[in-house]
Each structure stands twice: as structure tokens, then as C-alpha cells.
Amino acid sequence: MADTDGMTTSNPTPGTYRAIMYSATGPSSVLTLRERALPEPDEGQVRVRIAVAGVNPTDWKARAGGTYPGALEGWHVPGQDAAGTVDAVGPGVEGLEPGQRVWLWDVAYGSTEGTAQEYVVVPADKAQLLPDGESFETGASLGIPALTAHRALTAREGGPARLAPGALSGTTVLVTGGAGAVGHAAIQLARWAGATVVATVSSGEKAALARAAGADVVVNYREQDVAAEVRRVARGGAELIVDVNVAANIGSDLAAVATGGTVSSYAGTGDETLTLPVRAAMGKNVRLQFILTYTVTEAQKHDAVAAVGAALADGALRVGEDHGLPLTRFRLEETAAAHDAVEGGLVGKALIDV
């Protein structure tokens, strides 16, 4: 895919489009706005005109060198998630046609092409239909958070491989970090599947967000005993814990988890070490499941994409402050600021209006 030289203006020349790109890892200042030649989709591909792109921690971590240490080969476009409109369809594609609204997942994984650009060509299965009336903002907020949450909620031995209404009926789920993007998706998906949800937060502001997302019980872990509060809801403990910081939470997790339960750990800083109380974990036959959405099995990813699509169609996945996930908007040329905001711990979701 050809690029023009240097920075672009706000008005690309005909036949080109704007993209945020970087050719070396480092701080957000390595991101530049460039013009590129408009690509054509090949066999099994679609071209999407992106309307809104999501920003995740994985985006700034990859740009900073966590995924591509040292020099890169050529230019990369960051971004895994987005929503937009199918613009062109390659040979052999069925079920998608120009004009259809779609949400995108895992776009930059294993590729130099991400979502921080006006157009992107992707394999057709990475473009999922966005229901009529559903916003591009919602579509751009799915991807990494919702697919991660789905895997975390299906990691329990004997539990469902794919969530659906009633799949978690009778189950108590503890979601730590209930005001985060993955925590928000986990609350909504668990409630859609019929679970009782307890969420932990660190402030009153975040408590309001977790309640808006649909948590049945919200616990301020700085002021309350998490395990005790969980056991007020379920005397035997939570069958499933979706944990944002297992290195810090393992003690309270083991106190809160039910015998035979699962702790799903999906996040880490990259340099922490987990000290596990082995005897306590053994005594409860606890399963500790580490999760990275990129490297789940093909079947697990297929189930996650299908379930997220079904929950979306049912109106179970909602974003915005009224639904527990505040949105902070940036223009395409402000992508570096969006990366910095997410790295700095932005509450809610950073979105790029493309």
C-alpha cells in the first residue's frame, strides 16, 4: 500500500486518505498524520470507511515498544477497534455489501494496518454487522473490551463456551475494576447472560458508573471487605471472578471465590509478579485463568464475536456515561493525545472521530 511523503493536510488530495502512522516505537510523538493511496480489497476482504475508532491500552503499549521492540519494518497504523461503513467488497465475499454499517475487531493484530485512519481493508470476518439504530460509538467500543470480557466469563470449567440469555443463571460473578472498559463489558455481558454481578470500584464516581452499567452490588474496595460483601450476596462465594489486577487482588479473590470457582485475569502492567497462596487455592480447587484475547483459540474467538453480536442485537451493550462508560472524543489528528489519555488512566473510553 503506497504512502505519499511527509505529513498531510486536513484536505487530502483525490485518491488518497489520511492515516495516523509510526515507523519507530516510542512516545506518542512518533505518531504522524500522513496521506496514503486508497487501497482496493482483495479476495475475501472488504474496505471500510471508518467513522469512529476506539483506543485501548494495547494501542499505546504496542506503540511504546511493548509489541515491536526496537525499529519497525515500515510504517504501522495503530488501533484494533472501530466502526464504520463498508465501502468496497473484494471477490468471494458473501453477506457484506457497500453501505452496510459494521464494527471491527483485532484489526492491527498481526498486521501493519490499524483503525486510526479513514479507510482500512480487513478480512471480511473482522467486519461484523452493526444493528440498525446502534451507534458507531458503541461499535467502536466493543472489540478488545467485549471480546476479552466474554472469554473471562466463559473460562470456568463446566461453564458455557458461548454466552446467551440464561447461560449464567444462578451464577454470581465478581468484576474487579467495574468502571473500566473491560469491567463495564463484563458487567453488561454477565447480566445479559443472567448472572448476579458484584463489582468493585475505588470511588463514589466509579461506583455510579458500575451501577449504571448494571451491577447488582457495588463495593468500594478501599472502604469495604470485598469477600464479605460477596458472601452477603452468595454465601458460597462467587463462582467466577473477572479480575483487572490479580497480583494485587489475589488474597481477596481467594477469600471471595467459591469452591471450584475460577479467577480470570486479563490485565497486567508487564513487570508485576503474582505471589499465590498455594494452600488457599488448593483448598478451594480454584482455577486461575490468564487471558489475552489475541491468542485465544479460533473457536473461543468465534464464540466471543458471535455472543457479542447477539448481545448487541438485544440492546445489552450500551456506552456513554448514562450506561456506565463515559466517552472522551478526539479528532484523528489528536490520536497522540488519545494515547496519552488512555496511558494516563482515563476513566471511560477514548474514541477518535475519523
C-alpha positions as CSV (number, residue, x, y, z in Angstrom):
1,M,0.0,0.0,0.0
2,A,1.6,3.2,-1.1
3,D,2.1,6.3,1.0
4,T,2.8,9.8,0.0
5,D,5.8,11.5,1.5
6,G,5.6,13.6,4.7
7,M,2.8,15.0,6.7
8,T,-0.6,15.5,5.2
9,T,-3.0,18.4,5.3
10,S,-6.6,18.4,6.6
11,N,-7.8,18.1,2.9
12,P,-6.2,15.0,1.3
13,T,-5.6,15.0,-2.5
14,P,-8.1,13.0,-4.6
15,G,-7.5,9.3,-4.4
16,T,-5.8,9.5,-1.0
17,Y,-6.9,9.4,2.6
18,R,-5.5,10.3,6.0
19,A,-3.9,7.9,8.4
20,I,-2.0,8.1,11.7
21,M,1.2,6.2,11.3
22,Y,4.5,5.4,13.0
23,S,7.8,3.8,11.8
24,A,9.6,3.6,15.2
25,T,8.3,2.8,18.6
26,G,8.5,5.4,21.4
27,P,6.4,8.2,23.0
28,S,3.2,9.4,21.4
29,S,5.2,12.0,19.4
30,V,6.2,9.2,17.0
31,L,2.7,9.2,15.6
32,T,2.3,11.3,12.4
33,L,-0.6,12.2,10.1
34,R,0.1,11.0,6.6
35,E,-1.6,10.7,3.2
36,R,-1.9,7.3,1.7
37,A,-3.2,5.9,-1.6
38,L,-6.7,4.4,-1.4
39,P,-6.4,0.6,-1.3
40,E,-8.6,-1.9,-3.0
41,P,-9.8,-5.1,-1.3
42,D,-8.5,-8.4,-2.4
43,E,-10.1,-11.9,-2.3
44,G,-12.2,-12.2,0.9
45,Q,-11.6,-8.7,2.0
46,V,-13.7,-5.6,2.5
47,R,-12.8,-1.9,2.6
48,V,-14.4,0.1,5.4
49,R,-14.8,3.8,5.7
50,I,-14.1,4.3,9.4
51,A,-16.4,6.7,11.3
52,V,-15.2,6.2,14.9
53,A,-12.1,4.3,16.2
54,G,-11.6,3.1,19.7
55,V,-8.3,3.4,21.7
56,N,-7.2,0.6,24.1
57,P,-4.2,0.2,26.4
58,T,-2.8,-2.3,23.9
59,D,-2.5,0.5,21.4
60,W,-0.2,2.7,23.3
61,K,1.7,-0.2,24.7
62,A,2.4,-1.5,21.2
63,R,3.4,2.0,20.0
64,A,5.7,2.4,23.0
65,G,7.5,-0.8,22.2
66,G,5.7,-3.5,24.1
67,T,4.9,-5.4,21.0
68,Y,7.5,-4.3,18.5
69,P,10.7,-3.6,20.5
70,G,13.2,-1.5,18.6
71,A,12.9,-0.4,15.0
72,L,9.9,-1.4,12.9
73,E,9.9,-2.6,9.3
74,G,8.0,0.1,7.5
75,W,5.0,2.1,8.7
76,H,2.3,0.9,11.1
77,V,-1.2,2.2,11.8
78,P,-2.3,1.8,15.4
79,G,-5.8,0.7,16.6
80,Q,-7.7,-2.6,16.9
81,D,-11.3,-1.4,17.2
82,A,-13.6,0.8,15.1
83,A,-17.0,1.1,13.4
84,G,-17.9,2.4,10.0
85,T,-19.5,1.6,6.7
86,V,-18.5,-1.0,4.1
87,D,-17.1,1.0,1.1
88,A,-16.0,-1.8,-1.2
89,V,-16.1,-5.6,-1.3
90,G,-13.5,-7.9,-2.7
91,P,-14.1,-11.1,-4.7
92,G,-15.6,-14.1,-2.8
93,V,-17.2,-12.0,0.0
94,E,-20.7,-13.0,1.0
95,G,-23.0,-11.4,3.5
96,L,-21.5,-7.9,3.2
97,E,-22.0,-5.2,0.7
98,P,-21.3,-1.5,0.3
99,G,-23.3,0.8,2.5
100,Q,-23.7,-1.7,5.4
101,R,-22.6,-0.5,8.9
102,V,-20.1,-2.7,10.7
103,W,-17.9,-2.9,13.8
104,L,-14.3,-4.1,13.5
105,W,-12.2,-6.3,15.9
106,D,-8.4,-7.2,16.2
107,V,-7.6,-5.1,13.1
108,A,-3.9,-4.3,13.9
109,Y,-3.1,-7.6,15.4
110,G,-0.6,-9.4,13.2
111,S,-0.9,-6.6,10.7
112,T,0.6,-3.1,10.0
113,E,-3.0,-1.8,9.3
114,G,-4.9,-0.5,12.3
115,T,-8.0,1.6,12.7
116,A,-6.6,5.1,13.2
117,Q,-7.2,6.0,9.6
118,E,-10.1,7.0,7.3
119,Y,-10.2,3.7,5.4
120,V,-9.0,0.2,6.2
121,V,-9.0,-3.1,4.3
122,V,-9.8,-6.1,6.5
123,P,-10.7,-9.8,6.2
124,A,-14.4,-10.0,5.8
125,D,-14.9,-11.9,9.1
126,K,-13.4,-9.0,11.0
127,A,-16.3,-6.7,9.9
128,Q,-19.4,-7.6,11.9
129,L,-22.8,-6.0,11.1
130,L,-23.9,-3.2,13.4
131,P,-27.6,-3.3,14.1
132,D,-29.8,-0.6,12.7
133,G,-30.1,2.2,15.2
134,E,-27.0,1.2,17.0
135,S,-24.3,4.0,17.2
136,F,-20.9,4.0,15.7
137,E,-19.7,4.9,19.2
138,T,-21.0,1.6,20.6
139,G,-19.5,-0.3,17.7
140,A,-16.0,1.3,18.3
141,S,-16.2,0.4,22.0
142,L,-16.6,-3.3,21.5
143,G,-13.6,-5.2,20.1
144,I,-10.9,-5.7,22.7
145,P,-13.1,-4.9,25.8
146,A,-16.1,-7.0,25.0
147,L,-14.2,-10.0,23.5
148,T,-11.9,-10.0,26.5
149,A,-14.8,-9.9,28.8
150,H,-16.6,-12.8,27.0
151,R,-13.5,-15.0,27.3
152,A,-13.2,-14.1,31.0
153,L,-16.8,-15.0,31.6
154,T,-16.5,-18.4,29.8
155,A,-13.3,-19.6,31.4
156,R,-15.0,-21.6,34.2
157,E,-14.8,-25.4,34.0
158,G,-18.2,-26.7,33.1
159,G,-19.5,-23.3,32.2
160,P,-20.8,-22.1,28.8
161,A,-18.5,-21.7,25.9
162,R,-20.7,-19.0,24.4
163,L,-22.8,-16.6,26.4
164,A,-26.5,-16.2,25.7
165,P,-29.5,-15.2,27.8
166,G,-29.7,-17.6,30.8
167,A,-26.3,-19.1,30.2
168,L,-25.1,-17.8,33.6
169,S,-28.4,-18.0,35.5
170,G,-27.7,-18.9,39.2
171,T,-24.1,-17.7,38.9
172,T,-22.5,-14.9,41.0
173,V,-19.8,-13.0,39.1
174,L,-17.3,-10.6,40.8
175,V,-16.0,-8.0,38.5
176,T,-13.0,-6.1,39.9
177,G,-12.5,-2.6,38.3
178,G,-16.1,-2.3,37.4
179,A,-15.7,1.2,36.0
180,G,-13.1,0.2,33.4
181,A,-13.8,-0.7,29.8
182,V,-13.4,-4.5,30.2
183,G,-15.2,-4.3,33.6
184,H,-18.0,-2.4,32.0
185,A,-18.4,-5.0,29.2
186,A,-18.1,-7.9,31.7
187,I,-21.0,-6.4,33.8
188,Q,-23.2,-6.0,30.8
189,L,-22.5,-9.4,29.3
190,A,-22.8,-11.2,32.6
191,R,-26.2,-9.5,33.3
192,W,-27.4,-10.3,29.8
193,A,-26.5,-14.0,30.5
194,G,-28.4,-14.0,33.7
195,A,-25.7,-13.7,36.4
196,T,-25.8,-11.7,39.6
197,V,-22.9,-9.2,39.4
198,V,-20.9,-7.7,42.2
199,A,-18.4,-5.0,41.0
200,T,-15.6,-3.4,42.9
201,V,-14.5,0.3,42.5
202,S,-12.3,2.8,44.2
203,S,-14.5,5.9,44.5
204,G,-18.1,7.1,44.6
205,E,-17.8,8.4,41.0
206,K,-16.8,5.0,39.8
207,A,-19.5,3.3,41.9
208,A,-22.1,5.3,40.0
209,L,-20.6,4.1,36.7
210,A,-20.7,0.4,37.8
211,R,-24.3,0.8,38.9
212,A,-25.2,2.4,35.6
213,A,-23.6,-0.5,33.7
214,G,-25.9,-2.8,35.6
215,A,-24.0,-4.2,38.6
216,D,-26.4,-5.6,41.2
217,V,-24.0,-4.8,44.1
218,V,-21.1,-2.3,44.1
219,V,-18.3,-2.5,46.6
220,N,-15.7,0.2,47.3
221,Y,-12.6,-2.0,48.0
222,R,-10.9,0.9,49.8
223,E,-13.6,1.0,52.4
224,Q,-15.3,-2.4,52.5
225,D,-14.3,-6.0,52.8
226,V,-14.8,-7.4,49.3
227,A,-15.1,-11.0,50.2
228,A,-17.5,-10.3,53.0
229,E,-19.7,-8.3,50.6
230,V,-19.6,-11.0,48.0
231,R,-20.7,-13.6,50.6
232,R,-23.7,-11.4,51.6
233,V,-24.8,-12.0,48.0
234,A,-23.7,-15.6,47.6
235,R,-22.9,-17.5,50.8
236,G,-20.7,-19.9,49.0
237,G,-18.8,-17.1,47.1
238,A,-18.5,-16.1,43.5
239,E,-18.2,-18.9,41.0
240,L,-16.4,-16.6,38.6
241,I,-14.1,-13.5,39.2
242,V,-13.1,-11.2,36.3
243,D,-10.0,-9.6,37.6
244,V,-8.2,-6.5,36.4
245,N,-5.2,-6.7,38.8
246,V,-4.8,-10.2,40.1
247,A,-1.3,-9.5,41.5
248,A,-2.9,-7.1,44.0
249,N,-6.2,-8.8,44.4
250,I,-5.3,-12.5,44.8
251,G,-5.8,-12.5,48.5
252,S,-9.3,-11.1,48.4
253,D,-10.1,-13.1,45.3
254,L,-9.3,-16.4,47.1
255,A,-11.4,-15.3,50.0
256,A,-14.3,-14.3,47.7
257,V,-14.3,-17.2,45.2
258,A,-16.4,-20.3,45.6
259,T,-15.0,-23.8,45.8
260,G,-14.3,-24.9,42.3
261,G,-14.5,-21.3,41.1
262,T,-12.4,-19.5,38.5
263,V,-10.4,-16.3,38.6
264,S,-10.0,-14.8,35.1
265,S,-7.0,-12.4,34.9
266,Y,-7.0,-10.2,31.8
267,A,-4.6,-7.3,32.6
268,G,-1.1,-6.6,33.8
269,T,1.5,-3.8,33.8
270,G,4.1,-6.1,32.3
271,D,6.5,-6.2,35.2
272,E,4.5,-7.4,38.2
273,T,4.8,-10.8,39.9
274,L,2.0,-12.8,41.3
275,T,2.5,-14.4,44.7
276,L,0.0,-17.1,45.0
277,P,-1.1,-18.6,48.4
278,V,-0.9,-22.1,47.1
279,R,-2.7,-23.8,50.0
280,A,-5.7,-21.5,49.9
281,A,-6.0,-22.0,46.2
282,M,-5.7,-25.8,46.5
283,G,-8.2,-26.0,49.3
284,K,-10.9,-24.5,47.1
285,N,-9.8,-26.2,43.9
286,V,-9.5,-22.8,42.3
287,R,-8.8,-22.4,38.6
288,L,-6.6,-19.3,37.7
289,Q,-7.1,-18.5,34.0
290,F,-4.9,-15.9,32.3
291,I,-6.4,-14.3,29.3
292,L,-5.1,-12.4,26.2
293,T,-7.8,-12.0,23.6
294,Y,-5.4,-12.1,20.7
295,T,-4.2,-15.6,21.5
296,V,-7.4,-17.4,22.5
297,T,-8.3,-20.4,20.3
298,E,-10.1,-19.8,17.0
299,A,-13.2,-21.4,18.5
300,Q,-13.1,-19.2,21.5
301,K,-12.8,-16.1,19.4
302,H,-15.6,-17.2,17.1
303,D,-17.9,-17.8,20.1
304,A,-16.9,-14.4,21.6
305,V,-17.7,-12.5,18.3
306,A,-21.0,-14.3,17.9
307,A,-22.1,-13.7,21.5
308,V,-21.1,-10.0,21.5
309,G,-23.0,-9.6,18.2
310,A,-26.1,-11.3,19.8
311,A,-25.9,-9.1,23.0
312,L,-25.5,-6.0,20.8
313,A,-28.6,-7.0,18.8
314,D,-30.5,-7.5,22.1
315,G,-29.6,-4.0,23.2
316,A,-27.5,-5.3,26.1
317,L,-24.3,-3.5,25.3
318,R,-24.5,0.3,25.8
319,V,-21.9,3.0,26.2
320,G,-21.9,6.6,27.4
321,E,-22.0,7.9,30.9
322,D,-25.6,7.0,31.4
323,H,-24.7,3.4,30.8
324,G,-21.5,3.4,32.9
325,L,-18.9,4.2,30.2
326,P,-18.1,7.9,29.7
327,L,-16.8,8.7,26.2
328,T,-14.0,11.2,25.5
329,R,-13.7,12.2,21.9
330,F,-10.6,13.1,19.9
331,R,-10.1,14.1,16.3
332,L,-7.9,11.9,14.1
333,E,-5.1,14.4,14.2
334,E,-5.3,14.2,18.1
335,T,-4.6,10.5,18.2
336,A,-1.4,11.1,20.2
337,A,-3.4,12.9,22.9
338,A,-5.9,10.0,22.9
339,H,-3.0,7.6,23.5
340,D,-1.7,9.8,26.3
341,A,-5.1,10.0,27.9
342,V,-5.5,6.2,28.0
343,E,-2.0,5.7,29.3
344,G,-2.7,8.2,32.0
345,G,-5.7,6.2,33.3
346,L,-8.6,7.9,31.6
347,V,-11.9,6.8,33.1
348,G,-14.2,5.5,30.4
349,K,-13.5,5.1,26.7
350,A,-11.3,7.2,24.4
351,L,-12.8,7.5,20.9
352,I,-11.4,9.0,17.7
353,D,-13.8,10.7,15.3
354,V,-12.3,9.8,11.9
